[in-house]
Amino acid sequence: MPASGAVTRNTLRQQIADALRDEVLAGRLRPGQEFTVKHIAEQYGVSATPVREALVDLTAQGLLDSDQHKGFRVHRFSVDDYRGMVEARALIVDGVFRRLTDRVGPLHPHGAPLVSVRRRAEEAARAARAGDLDILIGYDLRFWRELSGFVANRYIADFLHRLRVQAWVFAVPHLRNARDPGAWLWNGHEALVDAVTLGDPDAVMASIDAYNAHSLRWADHLDGKDGPR
């Protein structure tokens, strides 16, 4: 909201986009589900223009598909799409950390930003161990967003955030239907923060490699490549 408290079209557009993204992440808007600008405008009690702009924004982010005649639908990501997301973020993060340590040596973040990241890490890890998706998703996304701010420029951080949102959009329906979702939720956030705090690039990369390997094992599980469970 602007300082004056007035709601401009741009802020309304962002609020609607954020609300719909949360609906998708929560699994209340499911992959393949269709809706129109008119339907969303009526649901939120707003005009069609900011709704249309918000839906176009989410389409550009890969979360929705647009059909000229039917409106919009939630994008359906495949297991192969998910593997591609994991590979992309692994390559980018590996490159960022290697370039950083080559240029400036071990990373030693400190102060309020690190305190905030550690708090996110603790909450995310606790929710993951409890299998609480509703709590985990928000903390996990904020954790990675803030952690990326230590080592990556804004454009890289934004791209990585978009990948992680897409990964959660893929993951949520599968995890909601799993008998034991907690078994597939990574909870290594605190160990990663410890490695960053110590300025140990090898430990940082080991934690991130473990995170990516965990994600790929889950993809294999979804494909039935790890045997029955």
DAWOTA-V471446 format. One record per helix or strand of 2 or more residues. SS is the DSSP state (helix for helix, strand for strand). FROM is the first residue (numbers start at 1). LEN is the number of residues. If there is no record, write none. Layout:
SS&FROM&LEN / SS&FROM&LEN
//
This chain:
helix&9&17 / strand&34&2 / helix&37&8 / helix&48&13 / strand&64&4 / strand&71&4 / helix&79&26 / helix&112&19 / helix&133&19 / helix&154&24 / helix&181&4 / helix&189&10 / helix&201&22
//
